[in-house]
C-alpha cells in the first residue's frame, strides 16, 4: 500500500493479459470508463442532432459558426473556474452532479418548442457544464491508476471517446432522427446522462494520491506550470492546435459535403465513418510509439500528419489523380456502389486524419498528466481549454465567413497551412533549453533487454529528474530572474553538507550525503511550497512585508505538506527494487522527523545554503528581499560550527545583519534584530492560533 492508502499497480495483477485489459479489469476504472462512454455518447448524439437541425433550418454558413462558438464562449468565461473547482471539490460527487445537470438540460428540450433560440440556449448550457466536467474527469483518471500506466489509461480514455462518437453520431443520432419526433433523441440522451451519473457512484470512493493544498484561482498559475517545462509547453501547443483544427473542421465539413461532394450534410457521419478505423488504430499504437520515441515527439508528428490530411481535403482532385496513378479502384467503386471518386477519396483520407489526431491527443495528454503536479491537474487542463478555445475563436468565425467568400477547398488548405505555421512559430518562442525529465527515446533504447530491477531504477531516475524543472517557489515569489530549481538546491546542499561534515566523529558522512540528496525528492511530483502559501491573494501573490517575516508553518500546514510529500514519494519509488525503495523511504522520513544527528545537521545546512543563495541573488538583483531567510536561519541553526559560519556571513554584511552582542553563546536561538511590521505580526498570531486540524 502507498502512504495514501492506494495499492501500487502490479504489472502481473491479471497474469499475462495486455495492460489495457488489466486496467479495465479494475472495478473503479471500469466504472469510470463506462461512464465516460455513456456521457460522451449522450453529448455527441445531442450536439450532432442539434447541429443537423441548425444546418437544415438555415442556409448561411455563419449559423454553423455560431453553433461552434457556443462551445468556445463558455470556456472563455468558465474554463478557469471549472479547473479550479475540479482541484478543490470532491471529484466523484462533482462528476455525479454535473451529469445530473446535463440530464436536466436535455429534459428541458423535451418540454420546450424546438426553436433556434432553444437550441442555442441548451447548447450553451451543455458546454458550460462541460467546463466543470472535463477537467474533473481528466484529473480523476490518474487517481485510479498508477503514473506508469498513464499512457495506456489515456489511450483507453480516448478509445471510450471514439466509441462514444461512433455510438452517438453514427448510430444513435441518425437512428433517433428518423423517428417521428426529435424528442426520442433527447429522451435517449437524458437516459444516458443518468446512466453516467449512476456509474460515477459505482466508481467508489477516490483515494487521494497527493494531499491538496490551497491554490489560488489564477490563469497565470496554470500557464506557469506548463510554460516552465518545455515538454509540457510543446504538448500544450499540440493540444491547442489540434483543437483549433477540429473546431474549424466542424464548420467546414457540412459545407464540404454539400459544395464539394454534392451530397447532403446529413451524410457527414457516413462519409467520415472510416475515421473511426484510424482513431482506433491510433489509440492502440500511441502508447507503444510513445514509449519508443517519446510521447511528445509522437504528439508533434501526429499534428503534422493531421494538418497534411486537412490539406488533402483542399486538393481532393489532386489526391484522386494521385490514387489513380497507383491504379486505385476508385472507378470500380463508383460503378458498383454509386460513390463518386471524391466521396471515396474523402473516406480514405479520413482514416489517416483520425489516426494522426489520436496520436496527438494520447501523446500530449500523457505528457501533461505525467508532468503536472496532482493537485494542479484540473487547473492546468482548464487553462489549456481556455487557451485552446480562445485560439479557436477567430479561426472558427473566419472559416464560416471565408467559405461563403472563397469556397470550401481553399479554406481547408489555408487551415492546414495555418496549423503548421502556428506550430513552428510557437516552438520558436519556446525557451532553447534542452528538454528535461522523462527522456523516453533514450529510455527505450537503454531499457531494451535489461533486467526488471534496472528498468525500475531508470524509471525512478527519470521521475526524480523532474526536480530540474521545479523552480524554488521562494525565489519565484520574490521576482528572482532565472531562479534555481529544486535539483540545483539539492545538489548544493549535498555538496555543502558533505564538505562541512569532515572531521566530525559525531556524524556519518555517507549518511549526511544521502539525506541531503533525498530531502526535497518528493517535490518532483508534489511541487515546492513555502510557509507563506496561506497568505496569498486571489492572484497568487504575496505581500512584500511577508518577505521580512520569520517563516513559520502552522501545525496543520506542516502536517499537510508532510502527508502530501510522503504520498508523492511512494508514487516515485513504486518501480524501485524493494530494498532500494526502503532505503529511500527511510532516509526521507529520517530527515523529515529529524530523527538522527545527521538529519538535524542536514536540515540546518539546508537553511544555511538557502541563505547563501539568497545573498547571491541579492548581490545581482538588488530588489530581492531576503530578511525572512535570515530570520529563519537564526532561529533554526544551532550546530556550533554552522552558527560560526552564520556569524561570519553576518560580519561580512554588518548593515544587513544586525546580530545580537558577541556574548550570545553559539547555538542559542536568537531573536530578530527588529520586530517585523505590525501587519506581519498580526498574521503570525492568527496563524499560530489556528486549530491544528484546520485546512
N, C-alpha and C positions, 0 to 999 in steps of 0.2 A: 504494500500500500504506500502511496505517497503521503506527504505530510498533510495534504488537503483531503485525504480520505479517498482518493481516486486510485483505482487499481492501475498500475502501469501496464501498458499494452504489451501483450506477449505475441511474438510472431508465430508461434506454433499453437495458438489458442484453439484452432479448429483444424489441426492436422496440416495437411499439405494443400488445403484449399487456397485459391487465389485470394490476395489480400482484400480486394473489394468484396468478395463473397463473405469473407470473415467479418468485415465491418458490418455488413447487412445482417449477420447472424447475431449481432448485439442488439437486444431489445430496444434500448433507448435510441440508438442510431437508426434502427429500422423504423421506429415510430416517427422520428424526425424526417426521415427520407420520404415515407409515405405521406406525411402531412405536407411536405413540400410539393409532391406530385399533385395532391388534391388541390391545394391552394393555387398553384400555378396553372393547373388545368382550368380551374374556375376563372381566374383572372384573364388567361389567354382567350378562352372562349367568349367571355363577356366583352372584352375590348375588341376582339375581331368582329363580333356581331354588331357592336356599336359603330365600328369603322365602316362596315359594309352598309349600314343604314345611312351614315353620313354621305358616302360616295353615291349611293343610289338616289338620294333625295336632293343632291346638289350637283352643279355642273362645273364649278370653278375649283381649281386645284388648291386655292387658298384655304378652303374649308378643311381639307385633309391636313394642311399645315397647322391650322388652328387646333385640330384634334390632337396632333402630336404635341403641340405646345401645352396642352392640358397635362401632359406628363412632365413637362420641364418646369413650369411655373411653381408647382408645389415643392419641387426640390429646392428651388432658389429660396423659397420662403421658409420651409420647414425642414430641409435636409439636415442642417447642422443641429437643430433642436432634436430631431429624431435620433441622430447618432449619440448625442449627449444623454438622451433618455435611455437608450439601449445600454449604456455603460452604468447607469445609475439605478434603474428599477429592476425588480426580479424579472428575468428574461422569459422564463416559461409562462408566467402569468401575462406578460406583455404580449407574447405571441397568441395566447388564447383570446384575450380581449380584442386584439386587433383583427383577428379572424371573425369574431362576432360582429365587430363594427362593419366589416366588409359585407357580411351576410345581411346586416340591416340596410345598408345602402342598396343592395340588389333588391331587397324586398320592396323598397320604395318604388322601383320601376314596375313592380307587379301591381301597384296601386295607383300609378300615375299614367297620364297620357304620354305616349312615346313621341315627344317633340324634340326638335333640335336643342331647345333650352334644357329639357330634362336630361338629354344625353350628355351634354357638356357639363351639367351640374354633377351628375353621378360620376362621370369620368374624372372630374376634378377631385371629388371626394375619394374615389378609389386610389388615385395617385397620391393624395395627401396622406391617407393611411399607410400607403406603401413606403413613405419616407420614414416612418417609425418602424415598419415591419421589416424592411430589407436589411438595415444594419443590425437589428436584433437577431435576425435569422443567421446572418453572417457571423456574428460574434458567438452564437451558441455552438456551432459545429466543432470548433477546437476544444470545447469543454466536454465533448462526447468521445473524442478520440485523442490519441497522442500526437505530439508535434511531428514525430517522424512519419505519421500516416496522413498528413495534411494533403499531400499531392493526390493520393488515392481518394481521400474524402472529398476533395474539391471536384475530382472527376465524377464521382458519384452524384454530388450535388448538381453538377451541370448536366449529368445524364438524366436526373429527375426533371430538370427544366426542359430538356429536349423531349422527353416522353410526354411531359405536360403540354408542350406546344403541339405535338402530334395529336394527343388525345383531345386537346381543347380546340385547336384551329383546323385540324384535318378531319376529325371525326365528329366531336360533339357539336361545335357551332354549325357546320354545314348541315348536319342532320336535324338539329333543332330549328334551324331557319327554314326548313322545308315544312315544318308543322304549320297548322292554321294560324298560329299566333306566335309573336316573338316571346311571349310570356313563358312558353315552355323552356326556352333557353335560360331565361332569368331564374326560373324555379330550379333548374338543374344546377346552375351556378351557386345559388344560395345553399343548396343541399351539400355541395362540395365544400364550400367555406365552413359549413357546420361540421363536416367530417374532419376537416383540418383542425378545427378547434378541439374536437374530441381526441384526436391523435396527439396533440400537444399535451393534453392532460395525461395521456397514456405514456408519454415520454418519461415521466417520473421526475423526481427532484434532481436538480442540477447541482453537482458538487463544484465548488469554486476552486479552480486551479490556482488562481492568484488572487489574494485578498485585494479588494478595491480600495483605493484611496480617493478622497475628493479631487475632482478635476474641474477646472473652470470651463464654462461654455465658451469655446473660442475656436473660430476658424483657423486662426493663426497657429494654435497648438496642433491641430490635426495636420495642417500643412507642414509645420516644422518637423514633425515626426517623419513624414515622408521625404521632405526635401533634404534632411540631414544625411540621408543614406542614398547613395547613388543607385543601388539595386532597386530600392523601393520607389525612387523617383522614376526610373525607367519603366517599372511595372505600372505606375500611375499613368504615365504618358500612353502606354499601350492600351490600358483600360479606357481612358478618356477618348482616345481616337477611335477605338473600335466601337465605342458607344455612339460617337458622332456619326460614324459610317452607317451604323444600323438605324439611327434615327432618321437620317436622310433617305435611307432605303425605304422606310415606311411610307414616306411621301412619294418617292419615285416609282415604286413597284406598281401601284394601281394604275397610274398613268402609262407606265411602260407596257402593261398588258393591253391597254386599250389602244394606244397610239403606235406601238411598235409591233406587238404580236397580234394585233387585230382580234382580240378576244375580250371577254367580259372581265371586269375587275374581280368578280366573284370567283374566278378560276385561279386566283392567286395561290391558294393552298395547293391546288393540283399541280401547277407549273413548278412551284418551288418545293414540292414534297421531296424530291431527291436530295435536297439539302440535309434532310434528316440522316441519310446514309453517311454523308460527310461528317456531320456532327457526332454521330455515334462512333465512327472510326477515330475521329479526333479525340474524343473523350477517353477512348480505350488506350490510345497510343501516347497521349500527352504526358502521363506520369512517367512512363519509361523514357521517353525522349528528354523530359526534364532532368531525370536522374543522370542521363548520359551526357547531355550537352549544357545543362543549366536551365532552370525554369525561365529565367529572364530572357535568355537567348531564344528559347522556343517561342515565348510570347512575342518577341520582336519579329521573328521570322513569320509567325502567323499573321501579324498585322500587315506585313509587306505582301504576303500571299493574298490576303483578303482584299487589299487595295488593287492588286492585279486582277482579281476576279471581277471587281466592280468595273474596272477599266474595260474588261472584255465585254461586259453588257453594253458599254457605249460604242463598241465597234463590232457588234454582233455579226454583221455581214462578212467582215474580215475573218472572224472566227469560223464562220461556215465555210468560207473558201479554204481556210487552213485545214479544217477537218476533211473536206472533200479531197484535198490533195493527198491525204493519207487513206483515201477510199473508205471513209466512214459511211455507214449505211443510212445516211440521212434521207436520201431519196426513197429507199425501200420502206423506211418507217413512215414517210409521208403517204406513200401509196397504200400501205397496208392499214395504218391506224388513223390516217387523216390528220396527222400532226404536221404542221408546217415545219420547214427546216429551222426557222427562227425559234419556234417553240421548243423543238428538240434540242437545239444548241443551248438555249437558255436553261433547260432542265439539266443538261450535262454540266454546265458551268456552275449551277447551284451546288453541286457536290463539293468541289474544292472550296467554294465560298463558305459552306458550312464547316468543312474540315478546318480551314485556317482560323475561322472565328472561334472554334472550340479550343484550338491550341493557344490562342491569345488569352482567352478567358481563364482556362485552367492554369496556365503558366503564371500569368500576372496575379491571379488570386492567391496562388500558393506562395509566391514571393511575399505578398503583403501580409498574409496570415503568419508566415514564419518569422517575419522581421518586425512585426508590430507588437509592442507590449500588450499583454492580455487585457488590461483594464483601459486600453485606448482603442481597441479594435473597432468598436461601434462608432466612435467619433471619427476615426480615420476613414472608415468606409462611407460615413455620411459626408465628410469633407470631399472625398473622392466623387461621390454622387453629385454634390453641389457644383464642384468644378466641372464635371463632365456635362451636366445639364446646362450650366452657363455657357460652356463652349459650344453646345449643340443648338443653342437658341437661335443665333444668327444664321448658321448654315441651313437649319430647318426652314426658317422663314424664306431665305433667299432661294432655296431649292424649289419651294412651291411657286414662287413668283417667276423664277427663271424658266421653269418648264413651260409655262404659258408663252414666254417670250422667245425662247431659243430651241425648245424641243427637249425630249427626254434624254436622248443619247448624248448630246453634248454635256448635259448636266451630270450624267453618270460618269463620263470621262473626267469632268472637272473635279468631281468629288474624290476620285481616286488620286488625282494629282495633288489636290489639297491635303489629303491624308498623309501622303509620303512627304510632302514639303513640310508640314507641321511636325512630323516625327523628326525630320532632320534638324529643323530649327530648334525644337525643344531640347534635343540632346546636345546641341552646341551650346545652349545656355546652361547646361548642367556643369557641375564642377569637373575639373580634369583629374581628380584623384582616381587612383585605381580602385575598383570595387573591393570592398572588404566584407568579411563574414563568410557565408557559405559559398565556396567555390566548387560548384557541382561538377564541372567538367574535369577539374583536377581530381576530385574525389573519386569519380567514376573510373578514371584511369588507374589510380593508385589502389582503389579498393578491389578491383577485379582479381579474383582468385585469392584474396587474403583471408586469414583466419577471422572468425567472427569477433574475437576479442579485439583484434587490431582494427576492425571496422568500427566497433563501438568507441574505441579511443579516438579515432579520426572524427567521428561524428560529434563527440564531446568537444574536441578541439575546435571544430567548425562553429559550434554553438558559442563556445567561450570567446571566439574571435569577434563576436558581435559587440564585445566591450569596446572595440575600436571605434564604433560609431555612437556610443552613448556619451554625449557631451556632459561634462560635470555641471549639474544644474546651478550650483552656486555661482559659477562664472557666467553662465548664460544670464542669470538674473541680474548680475551686475554690469551687463553690457560689455563683457570682455570680447575683444575681437579674436577670432580663431581660438576658442577655448580648448583646453586639453580634454581628452576622452578619459573614461574610467580606466581604460587599459594603460594610458600614459601614466596616470596617477598610481595604479597598482605596481607598475614596473619601478617607478621612482621610490615608492615606499619599500618594496622588496630590497632594492639595492641599498637604500639608506639604512634600513634595519639590519641587514646583513653586515654592513660595514661597522655600524655602531655596536654590534654585539660581540665585537672582537674582544678578546681578553676578559670575557665576562663569564666566570665559572658558574654563576647562578643561572645562566641561560644556555639552552640548547640551540646552537646557531642554525642547524639544519631545520629545526622546528620553527624557528623565527622566520626563516625564508619561506617555508611552506605556508604559514599563517598569513604572511604578507601577500603572497601570490593569490590566495583564495578569498581574502577578506571582503572584496567587492564583487566576487564572481557572479552572484545571483543577479546583479544589475544587468547582465546580458539579456535577461528576459524581463525582469521586474522594473528596469529603469532606475534612474537616480532620484533621490528625494532630498529635501532639506528640512530642518526643524521649523522653517517658516512657511511651509506649504499651506497651513491652515489660514494664514493671513492674506492670501492672495485675493485681489479684487476680481470682478467679473471678467476682466480681460486677461487674467492670469498673471498680472504684475504685482510686485511688492512695493510698499512704500520705502523710500530711501532710508528712513530712520531705522528700519529693520536691520540694515547692514551695520548699524552701530550698536546693536543689542547683543547680549550673550545668547548664543544658540542653545536652545533647550527644547527637547522633545517632551510632550506630555506623556504620561504613562500609557494612555490609550493609543496615541500616535506611534510610540515606540513598539508597543505590542503588535499593532497592525503591521508596521514595517517588518518586524521580525517574522511574523507569520507569512506575509507575502513573499519575502525573500526565501524563506525556508521551502515554500511550495515551488518557487521558481527553481531552486537548486535541485529539488527532486526531479523536476522535468529535465533538467540538464544532464543528470547523471544516470538516467534510466538505461542508457545503452552501454554504460561502462561495465567492465567485469566487476563482480560483486566486491572483491577485496579493494579495488581502486575506488569504487563508489563509496565504500565505507570510510576509506581514508579521507576523501574529500569532504564527506558529510561531517565526520568527526572533527576535522580541522576547522571547518567553518563554524560549527557550534561552539567549539572551544574558544574561538575568537569572540563570538557574539556574547558568550557568557562570562568572558574574562576569567576563565577557569584556571589558568596557569600563569606563572610569571612571564612566560613567553607571550601569551595572549595580551596581558596587560602592557607589556613593553611595546608590542606592535601597535596597539591602539594609540599609545602616546606618540610613537613615531609617525603614525598617520596624521595626527594633529600637527606635529612639527613640520612634516613635509608639506601639508596644505598651507601652513603659514609661510614657508619659504616660497611656494609657488605664488601666493598672494603678493609677497614682496616683489617677485619678479614681474608680475603683471602691473603692479602699481608703478614700478620704475619705468615701464614702457608706455603705460596708459594712465595718466595722472587722474583721470576721473574715477578710477576703480576704488571703491570704499572697502577697506579690509578690517575695520575695527572688530567686527564680530569674530573673525578668525583669531585675532589676538586674544580677545576675552575668553574664547573657548579654549585656546591653548593654555592660558594662565590657569584656568580652572582645572583642566584635565591632566596636565603634565606634572607628574610627581616624582618620576625617576630622577635621582640626583644628577646623573650625567646629562640627561635631557634638559633638566632645569638650568644647568650651567650653560648649555648651548642656547637656550632661550634667552638667558641673561646676556649672552654675547651678542645675539641679534638685537636685543633691546639697546645695548650700549652703542651699537653702531648707528642707531637711529633714535637719539635721545628725544627729539621733538615728537616723533610719532609714538614712542613707547614711554609713557610716564610710569616707571616702575616704582614700587614702594622702596623704602630705605634698604640699604645693604644689610641691615641687621636681620632682615627677613630670612629665616633659615630655608635652605633648599628643600623643595618637595612640599612645602606648606602651601595650601590653597590660598591664593591671594585674591584680593578684591580688585574690582576695576578701578582705575585711577580716577575716573569721574563717573557720576551717575548717568545712566542713559537718559534720553529725553523722556519727559513725563508720559507722552502717548505710548512709548515703548514699555515703560514700567507698568502702565495700566494694563496693557495687553498681556504682559508676562504674568501679572497677578491673576488675570482672568483665566489664562491657560493653566496655571497651577491649581486653580480652584475647580477646574472641570472634573466631573466624575471620571474615574478611570475607565469606565465601560462606555464612555461617550464615543460617538463615531468620529 
